[in-house]
Amino acid sequence: MRQTRAVADLLDRWRAAAHAAGAKPDERSIRAGEQLLARWREPHRHYHTVAHLGVVLDVVDRHAGLAGRPDLVRLAAWCHDAVYDPRAAGDANERDSAALAESLLTGLGVPAPAVAEVRRLVLLTAGHRVTPDDADGALLCDADLAVLAGPPAAYDRYAAAIRREYAHVPEPAFRSGRAAVLTGLLELPTLFRLPLLAARWEAPARANLRRELATLTGSAAH
């Protein structure tokens, strides 16, 4: 893998999180980070890229004090879209990403309880449904959905990137499927669970979702 400064920084962050979780500080952790980055750089990805990984990690780092085990949240961020196939059905990507996390972290010597927690966190990103007492799950899911609260132009770039990832889907089917995803998000009691982030992001995120949904269904946003 070509080592740019940005890549080197990401790998440093990976190793720090893995070692904090109990991984042995040897060459295997370096190779594991490189393998994960290679997945995030697959050519079929347009939104689920290293840039998305960086955003999620940045949110986790900024609000690490709200989590019980921020190192495990960081590892879950690394793994949550490590497997990403736009043609996969249902929550197959999340399940496969969770299985990859389990295998990878176990091989690095991370203790079994920590591995199980990372697996649990990764699976949460399938539906972003978090119980009120789950601060670690809330931080991961809030970070994963941060893109929804961006300025309209940034949100539109995100939506366009999602469409490129699903270029194989005919337009009518894409509109229907994407509308279902947006409707499911809008039906969540709250998109963001951590009060600090909800206060800042909930309103703009819902406005963006309603606006995109209106373009997909031909209805007026409200």
MODELLER restraints for C-alpha pairs under 7 A, 6 or more apart:
rsr = mdl.restraints
at = mdl.atoms
rsr.add(forms.Gaussian(group=physical.xy_distance, feature=features.Distance(at['CA:11:A'], at['CA:33:A']), mean=5.95, stdev=0.5))
rsr.add(forms.Gaussian(group=physical.xy_distance, feature=features.Distance(at['CA:14:A'], at['CA:33:A']), mean=6.20, stdev=0.5))
rsr.add(forms.Gaussian(group=physical.xy_distance, feature=features.Distance(at['CA:15:A'], at['CA:29:A']), mean=6.37, stdev=0.5))
rsr.add(forms.Gaussian(group=physical.xy_distance, feature=features.Distance(at['CA:15:A'], at['CA:30:A']), mean=6.80, stdev=0.5))
rsr.add(forms.Gaussian(group=physical.xy_distance, feature=features.Distance(at['CA:17:A'], at['CA:71:A']), mean=4.92, stdev=0.5))
rsr.add(forms.Gaussian(group=physical.xy_distance, feature=features.Distance(at['CA:17:A'], at['CA:74:A']), mean=6.41, stdev=0.5))
rsr.add(forms.Gaussian(group=physical.xy_distance, feature=features.Distance(at['CA:17:A'], at['CA:75:A']), mean=6.40, stdev=0.5))
rsr.add(forms.Gaussian(group=physical.xy_distance, feature=features.Distance(at['CA:18:A'], at['CA:75:A']), mean=6.86, stdev=0.5))
rsr.add(forms.Gaussian(group=physical.xy_distance, feature=features.Distance(at['CA:19:A'], at['CA:25:A']), mean=6.30, stdev=0.5))
rsr.add(forms.Gaussian(group=physical.xy_distance, feature=features.Distance(at['CA:20:A'], at['CA:71:A']), mean=6.23, stdev=0.5))
rsr.add(forms.Gaussian(group=physical.xy_distance, feature=features.Distance(at['CA:21:A'], at['CA:71:A']), mean=6.14, stdev=0.5))
rsr.add(forms.Gaussian(group=physical.xy_distance, feature=features.Distance(at['CA:21:A'], at['CA:72:A']), mean=6.53, stdev=0.5))
rsr.add(forms.Gaussian(group=physical.xy_distance, feature=features.Distance(at['CA:21:A'], at['CA:110:A']), mean=6.24, stdev=0.5))
rsr.add(forms.Gaussian(group=physical.xy_distance, feature=features.Distance(at['CA:21:A'], at['CA:114:A']), mean=6.88, stdev=0.5))
rsr.add(forms.Gaussian(group=physical.xy_distance, feature=features.Distance(at['CA:22:A'], at['CA:109:A']), mean=6.76, stdev=0.5))
rsr.add(forms.Gaussian(group=physical.xy_distance, feature=features.Distance(at['CA:22:A'], at['CA:110:A']), mean=4.76, stdev=0.5))
rsr.add(forms.Gaussian(group=physical.xy_distance, feature=features.Distance(at['CA:22:A'], at['CA:111:A']), mean=6.44, stdev=0.5))
rsr.add(forms.Gaussian(group=physical.xy_distance, feature=features.Distance(at['CA:23:A'], at['CA:108:A']), mean=5.15, stdev=0.5))
rsr.add(forms.Gaussian(group=physical.xy_distance, feature=features.Distance(at['CA:23:A'], at['CA:109:A']), mean=4.98, stdev=0.5))
rsr.add(forms.Gaussian(group=physical.xy_distance, feature=features.Distance(at['CA:23:A'], at['CA:110:A']), mean=4.63, stdev=0.5))
rsr.add(forms.Gaussian(group=physical.xy_distance, feature=features.Distance(at['CA:24:A'], at['CA:108:A']), mean=6.10, stdev=0.5))
rsr.add(forms.Gaussian(group=physical.xy_distance, feature=features.Distance(at['CA:24:A'], at['CA:109:A']), mean=5.95, stdev=0.5))
rsr.add(forms.Gaussian(group=physical.xy_distance, feature=features.Distance(at['CA:28:A'], at['CA:108:A']), mean=6.63, stdev=0.5))
rsr.add(forms.Gaussian(group=physical.xy_distance, feature=features.Distance(at['CA:29:A'], at['CA:108:A']), mean=6.40, stdev=0.5))
rsr.add(forms.Gaussian(group=physical.xy_distance, feature=features.Distance(at['CA:36:A'], at['CA:82:A']), mean=6.37, stdev=0.5))
rsr.add(forms.Gaussian(group=physical.xy_distance, feature=features.Distance(at['CA:39:A'], at['CA:82:A']), mean=5.89, stdev=0.5))
rsr.add(forms.Gaussian(group=physical.xy_distance, feature=features.Distance(at['CA:40:A'], at['CA:49:A']), mean=5.09, stdev=0.5))
rsr.add(forms.Gaussian(group=physical.xy_distance, feature=features.Distance(at['CA:40:A'], at['CA:50:A']), mean=5.39, stdev=0.5))
rsr.add(forms.Gaussian(group=physical.xy_distance, feature=features.Distance(at['CA:40:A'], at['CA:82:A']), mean=6.20, stdev=0.5))
rsr.add(forms.Gaussian(group=physical.xy_distance, feature=features.Distance(at['CA:41:A'], at['CA:49:A']), mean=5.95, stdev=0.5))
rsr.add(forms.Gaussian(group=physical.xy_distance, feature=features.Distance(at['CA:41:A'], at['CA:50:A']), mean=6.28, stdev=0.5))
rsr.add(forms.Gaussian(group=physical.xy_distance, feature=features.Distance(at['CA:44:A'], at['CA:165:A']), mean=6.46, stdev=0.5))
rsr.add(forms.Gaussian(group=physical.xy_distance, feature=features.Distance(at['CA:45:A'], at['CA:165:A']), mean=6.09, stdev=0.5))
rsr.add(forms.Gaussian(group=physical.xy_distance, feature=features.Distance(at['CA:46:A'], at['CA:161:A']), mean=5.16, stdev=0.5))
rsr.add(forms.Gaussian(group=physical.xy_distance, feature=features.Distance(at['CA:46:A'], at['CA:162:A']), mean=6.82, stdev=0.5))
rsr.add(forms.Gaussian(group=physical.xy_distance, feature=features.Distance(at['CA:46:A'], at['CA:164:A']), mean=6.64, stdev=0.5))
rsr.add(forms.Gaussian(group=physical.xy_distance, feature=features.Distance(at['CA:46:A'], at['CA:165:A']), mean=5.97, stdev=0.5))
rsr.add(forms.Gaussian(group=physical.xy_distance, feature=features.Distance(at['CA:47:A'], at['CA:158:A']), mean=6.46, stdev=0.5))
rsr.add(forms.Gaussian(group=physical.xy_distance, feature=features.Distance(at['CA:47:A'], at['CA:161:A']), mean=5.21, stdev=0.5))
rsr.add(forms.Gaussian(group=physical.xy_distance, feature=features.Distance(at['CA:47:A'], at['CA:162:A']), mean=5.98, stdev=0.5))
rsr.add(forms.Gaussian(group=physical.xy_distance, feature=features.Distance(at['CA:48:A'], at['CA:81:A']), mean=7.00, stdev=0.5))
rsr.add(forms.Gaussian(group=physical.xy_distance, feature=features.Distance(at['CA:53:A'], at['CA:77:A']), mean=6.93, stdev=0.5))
rsr.add(forms.Gaussian(group=physical.xy_distance, feature=features.Distance(at['CA:53:A'], at['CA:78:A']), mean=6.67, stdev=0.5))
rsr.add(forms.Gaussian(group=physical.xy_distance, feature=features.Distance(at['CA:56:A'], at['CA:77:A']), mean=6.56, stdev=0.5))
rsr.add(forms.Gaussian(group=physical.xy_distance, feature=features.Distance(at['CA:56:A'], at['CA:143:A']), mean=4.91, stdev=0.5))
rsr.add(forms.Gaussian(group=physical.xy_distance, feature=features.Distance(at['CA:56:A'], at['CA:144:A']), mean=5.70, stdev=0.5))
rsr.add(forms.Gaussian(group=physical.xy_distance, feature=features.Distance(at['CA:57:A'], at['CA:74:A']), mean=6.36, stdev=0.5))
rsr.add(forms.Gaussian(group=physical.xy_distance, feature=features.Distance(at['CA:57:A'], at['CA:77:A']), mean=6.56, stdev=0.5))
rsr.add(forms.Gaussian(group=physical.xy_distance, feature=features.Distance(at['CA:59:A'], at['CA:143:A']), mean=5.51, stdev=0.5))
rsr.add(forms.Gaussian(group=physical.xy_distance, feature=features.Distance(at['CA:60:A'], at['CA:74:A']), mean=6.83, stdev=0.5))
rsr.add(forms.Gaussian(group=physical.xy_distance, feature=features.Distance(at['CA:60:A'], at['CA:139:A']), mean=6.55, stdev=0.5))
rsr.add(forms.Gaussian(group=physical.xy_distance, feature=features.Distance(at['CA:60:A'], at['CA:140:A']), mean=6.99, stdev=0.5))
rsr.add(forms.Gaussian(group=physical.xy_distance, feature=features.Distance(at['CA:60:A'], at['CA:143:A']), mean=6.49, stdev=0.5))
rsr.add(forms.Gaussian(group=physical.xy_distance, feature=features.Distance(at['CA:64:A'], at['CA:70:A']), mean=5.48, stdev=0.5))
rsr.add(forms.Gaussian(group=physical.xy_distance, feature=features.Distance(at['CA:66:A'], at['CA:135:A']), mean=6.79, stdev=0.5))
rsr.add(forms.Gaussian(group=physical.xy_distance, feature=features.Distance(at['CA:67:A'], at['CA:135:A']), mean=5.47, stdev=0.5))
rsr.add(forms.Gaussian(group=physical.xy_distance, feature=features.Distance(at['CA:67:A'], at['CA:136:A']), mean=4.97, stdev=0.5))
rsr.add(forms.Gaussian(group=physical.xy_distance, feature=features.Distance(at['CA:67:A'], at['CA:139:A']), mean=6.89, stdev=0.5))
rsr.add(forms.Gaussian(group=physical.xy_distance, feature=features.Distance(at['CA:68:A'], at['CA:135:A']), mean=6.92, stdev=0.5))
rsr.add(forms.Gaussian(group=physical.xy_distance, feature=features.Distance(at['CA:68:A'], at['CA:136:A']), mean=6.22, stdev=0.5))
rsr.add(forms.Gaussian(group=physical.xy_distance, feature=features.Distance(at['CA:69:A'], at['CA:136:A']), mean=6.84, stdev=0.5))
rsr.add(forms.Gaussian(group=physical.xy_distance, feature=features.Distance(at['CA:72:A'], at['CA:118:A']), mean=5.85, stdev=0.5))
rsr.add(forms.Gaussian(group=physical.xy_distance, feature=features.Distance(at['CA:73:A'], at['CA:136:A']), mean=6.26, stdev=0.5))
rsr.add(forms.Gaussian(group=physical.xy_distance, feature=features.Distance(at['CA:73:A'], at['CA:140:A']), mean=6.14, stdev=0.5))
rsr.add(forms.Gaussian(group=physical.xy_distance, feature=features.Distance(at['CA:75:A'], at['CA:118:A']), mean=6.71, stdev=0.5))
rsr.add(forms.Gaussian(group=physical.xy_distance, feature=features.Distance(at['CA:76:A'], at['CA:118:A']), mean=5.20, stdev=0.5))
rsr.add(forms.Gaussian(group=physical.xy_distance, feature=features.Distance(at['CA:76:A'], at['CA:121:A']), mean=6.08, stdev=0.5))
rsr.add(forms.Gaussian(group=physical.xy_distance, feature=features.Distance(at['CA:76:A'], at['CA:122:A']), mean=5.47, stdev=0.5))
rsr.add(forms.Gaussian(group=physical.xy_distance, feature=features.Distance(at['CA:77:A'], at['CA:140:A']), mean=6.75, stdev=0.5))
rsr.add(forms.Gaussian(group=physical.xy_distance, feature=features.Distance(at['CA:79:A'], at['CA:97:A']), mean=6.04, stdev=0.5))
rsr.add(forms.Gaussian(group=physical.xy_distance, feature=features.Distance(at['CA:79:A'], at['CA:101:A']), mean=5.85, stdev=0.5))
rsr.add(forms.Gaussian(group=physical.xy_distance, feature=features.Distance(at['CA:79:A'], at['CA:122:A']), mean=6.89, stdev=0.5))
rsr.add(forms.Gaussian(group=physical.xy_distance, feature=features.Distance(at['CA:80:A'], at['CA:94:A']), mean=6.62, stdev=0.5))
rsr.add(forms.Gaussian(group=physical.xy_distance, feature=features.Distance(at['CA:80:A'], at['CA:97:A']), mean=5.87, stdev=0.5))
rsr.add(forms.Gaussian(group=physical.xy_distance, feature=features.Distance(at['CA:80:A'], at['CA:122:A']), mean=4.89, stdev=0.5))
rsr.add(forms.Gaussian(group=physical.xy_distance, feature=features.Distance(at['CA:81:A'], at['CA:94:A']), mean=6.92, stdev=0.5))
rsr.add(forms.Gaussian(group=physical.xy_distance, feature=features.Distance(at['CA:81:A'], at['CA:97:A']), mean=6.26, stdev=0.5))
rsr.add(forms.Gaussian(group=physical.xy_distance, feature=features.Distance(at['CA:82:A'], at['CA:97:A']), mean=5.58, stdev=0.5))
rsr.add(forms.Gaussian(group=physical.xy_distance, feature=features.Distance(at['CA:83:A'], at['CA:93:A']), mean=5.61, stdev=0.5))
rsr.add(forms.Gaussian(group=physical.xy_distance, feature=features.Distance(at['CA:83:A'], at['CA:96:A']), mean=6.27, stdev=0.5))
rsr.add(forms.Gaussian(group=physical.xy_distance, feature=features.Distance(at['CA:83:A'], at['CA:97:A']), mean=5.01, stdev=0.5))
rsr.add(forms.Gaussian(group=physical.xy_distance, feature=features.Distance(at['CA:84:A'], at['CA:93:A']), mean=5.56, stdev=0.5))
rsr.add(forms.Gaussian(group=physical.xy_distance, feature=features.Distance(at['CA:85:A'], at['CA:93:A']), mean=6.63, stdev=0.5))
rsr.add(forms.Gaussian(group=physical.xy_distance, feature=features.Distance(at['CA:86:A'], at['CA:165:A']), mean=6.46, stdev=0.5))
rsr.add(forms.Gaussian(group=physical.xy_distance, feature=features.Distance(at['CA:86:A'], at['CA:166:A']), mean=6.21, stdev=0.5))
rsr.add(forms.Gaussian(group=physical.xy_distance, feature=features.Distance(at['CA:91:A'], at['CA:126:A']), mean=5.86, stdev=0.5))
rsr.add(forms.Gaussian(group=physical.xy_distance, feature=features.Distance(at['CA:94:A'], at['CA:122:A']), mean=6.59, stdev=0.5))
rsr.add(forms.Gaussian(group=physical.xy_distance, feature=features.Distance(at['CA:94:A'], at['CA:123:A']), mean=5.64, stdev=0.5))
rsr.add(forms.Gaussian(group=physical.xy_distance, feature=features.Distance(at['CA:94:A'], at['CA:126:A']), mean=5.88, stdev=0.5))
rsr.add(forms.Gaussian(group=physical.xy_distance, feature=features.Distance(at['CA:95:A'], at['CA:123:A']), mean=6.33, stdev=0.5))
rsr.add(forms.Gaussian(group=physical.xy_distance, feature=features.Distance(at['CA:98:A'], at['CA:119:A']), mean=4.82, stdev=0.5))
rsr.add(forms.Gaussian(group=physical.xy_distance, feature=features.Distance(at['CA:98:A'], at['CA:122:A']), mean=5.56, stdev=0.5))
rsr.add(forms.Gaussian(group=physical.xy_distance, feature=features.Distance(at['CA:98:A'], at['CA:123:A']), mean=6.24, stdev=0.5))
rsr.add(forms.Gaussian(group=physical.xy_distance, feature=features.Distance(at['CA:101:A'], at['CA:119:A']), mean=6.35, stdev=0.5))
rsr.add(forms.Gaussian(group=physical.xy_distance, feature=features.Distance(at['CA:102:A'], at['CA:115:A']), mean=5.77, stdev=0.5))
rsr.add(forms.Gaussian(group=physical.xy_distance, feature=features.Distance(at['CA:102:A'], at['CA:119:A']), mean=6.18, stdev=0.5))
rsr.add(forms.Gaussian(group=physical.xy_distance, feature=features.Distance(at['CA:105:A'], at['CA:115:A']), mean=6.27, stdev=0.5))
rsr.add(forms.Gaussian(group=physical.xy_distance, feature=features.Distance(at['CA:106:A'], at['CA:115:A']), mean=6.71, stdev=0.5))
rsr.add(forms.Gaussian(group=physical.xy_distance, feature=features.Distance(at['CA:121:A'], at['CA:137:A']), mean=5.81, stdev=0.5))
rsr.add(forms.Gaussian(group=physical.xy_distance, feature=features.Distance(at['CA:125:A'], at['CA:141:A']), mean=6.10, stdev=0.5))
rsr.add(forms.Gaussian(group=physical.xy_distance, feature=features.Distance(at['CA:128:A'], at['CA:141:A']), mean=5.76, stdev=0.5))
rsr.add(forms.Gaussian(group=physical.xy_distance, feature=features.Distance(at['CA:130:A'], at['CA:137:A']), mean=6.23, stdev=0.5))
rsr.add(forms.Gaussian(group=physical.xy_distance, feature=features.Distance(at['CA:130:A'], at['CA:138:A']), mean=6.16, stdev=0.5))
rsr.add(forms.Gaussian(group=physical.xy_distance, feature=features.Distance(at['CA:138:A'], at['CA:193:A']), mean=5.66, stdev=0.5))
rsr.add(forms.Gaussian(group=physical.xy_distance, feature=features.Distance(at['CA:138:A'], at['CA:194:A']), mean=6.43, stdev=0.5))
rsr.add(forms.Gaussian(group=physical.xy_distance, feature=features.Distance(at['CA:139:A'], at['CA:194:A']), mean=6.98, stdev=0.5))
rsr.add(forms.Gaussian(group=physical.xy_distance, feature=features.Distance(at['CA:142:A'], at['CA:192:A']), mean=5.25, stdev=0.5))
rsr.add(forms.Gaussian(group=physical.xy_distance, feature=features.Distance(at['CA:142:A'], at['CA:193:A']), mean=6.80, stdev=0.5))
rsr.add(forms.Gaussian(group=physical.xy_distance, feature=features.Distance(at['CA:147:A'], at['CA:155:A']), mean=6.72, stdev=0.5))
rsr.add(forms.Gaussian(group=physical.xy_distance, feature=features.Distance(at['CA:148:A'], at['CA:155:A']), mean=6.35, stdev=0.5))
rsr.add(forms.Gaussian(group=physical.xy_distance, feature=features.Distance(at['CA:148:A'], at['CA:205:A']), mean=4.76, stdev=0.5))
rsr.add(forms.Gaussian(group=physical.xy_distance, feature=features.Distance(at['CA:148:A'], at['CA:208:A']), mean=6.75, stdev=0.5))
rsr.add(forms.Gaussian(group=physical.xy_distance, feature=features.Distance(at['CA:149:A'], at['CA:201:A']), mean=5.22, stdev=0.5))
rsr.add(forms.Gaussian(group=physical.xy_distance, feature=features.Distance(at['CA:149:A'], at['CA:204:A']), mean=5.11, stdev=0.5))
rsr.add(forms.Gaussian(group=physical.xy_distance, feature=features.Distance(at['CA:149:A'], at['CA:205:A']), mean=3.96, stdev=0.5))
rsr.add(forms.Gaussian(group=physical.xy_distance, feature=features.Distance(at['CA:152:A'], at['CA:208:A']), mean=6.60, stdev=0.5))
rsr.add(forms.Gaussian(group=physical.xy_distance, feature=features.Distance(at['CA:155:A'], at['CA:208:A']), mean=7.00, stdev=0.5))
rsr.add(forms.Gaussian(group=physical.xy_distance, feature=features.Distance(at['CA:175:A'], at['CA:216:A']), mean=5.52, stdev=0.5))
rsr.add(forms.Gaussian(group=physical.xy_distance, feature=features.Distance(at['CA:179:A'], at['CA:213:A']), mean=5.82, stdev=0.5))
rsr.add(forms.Gaussian(group=physical.xy_distance, feature=features.Distance(at['CA:179:A'], at['CA:216:A']), mean=6.52, stdev=0.5))
rsr.add(forms.Gaussian(group=physical.xy_distance, feature=features.Distance(at['CA:182:A'], at['CA:209:A']), mean=6.26, stdev=0.5))
rsr.add(forms.Gaussian(group=physical.xy_distance, feature=features.Distance(at['CA:182:A'], at['CA:213:A']), mean=6.60, stdev=0.5))
rsr.add(forms.Gaussian(group=physical.xy_distance, feature=features.Distance(at['CA:185:A'], at['CA:191:A']), mean=6.99, stdev=0.5))
rsr.add(forms.Gaussian(group=physical.xy_distance, feature=features.Distance(at['CA:186:A'], at['CA:206:A']), mean=6.80, stdev=0.5))
rsr.add(forms.Gaussian(group=physical.xy_distance, feature=features.Distance(at['CA:191:A'], at['CA:202:A']), mean=6.35, stdev=0.5))
rsr.add(forms.Gaussian(group=physical.xy_distance, feature=features.Distance(at['CA:192:A'], at['CA:198:A']), mean=4.86, stdev=0.5))
rsr.add(forms.Gaussian(group=physical.xy_distance, feature=features.Distance(at['CA:192:A'], at['CA:202:A']), mean=6.38, stdev=0.5))
rsr.add(forms.Gaussian(group=physical.xy_distance, feature=features.Distance(at['CA:210:A'], at['CA:221:A']), mean=5.76, stdev=0.5))
rsr.add(forms.Gaussian(group=physical.xy_distance, feature=features.Distance(at['CA:211:A'], at['CA:221:A']), mean=5.41, stdev=0.5))
rsr.add(forms.Gaussian(group=physical.xy_distance, feature=features.Distance(at['CA:214:A'], at['CA:220:A']), mean=5.56, stdev=0.5))
rsr.add(forms.Gaussian(group=physical.xy_distance, feature=features.Distance(at['CA:214:A'], at['CA:221:A']), mean=5.24, stdev=0.5))
